[in-house]
C-alpha cells in the first residue's frame, strides 16, 4: 500500500512537470 502511494506521488510530480512544460510551449506559441 505504501509502495503504491509513493509511486502515485512520483506520477503526480511527473504530471505536474509535463503540465508546466506544456503550458510554456503554448504561451510561446501564442506570442
NORRANOR-V968192 format. One record per pair of residues at least 24 apart in sequence whose ideal C-beta (glycine too) atoms are under 8 Angstrom apart, sorted by the first residue. I is the first residue (numbers start at 1). J is the second residue. Records with the same first field share a line. If there is no record, write none. Layout:
I=J ; J
This chain:
none
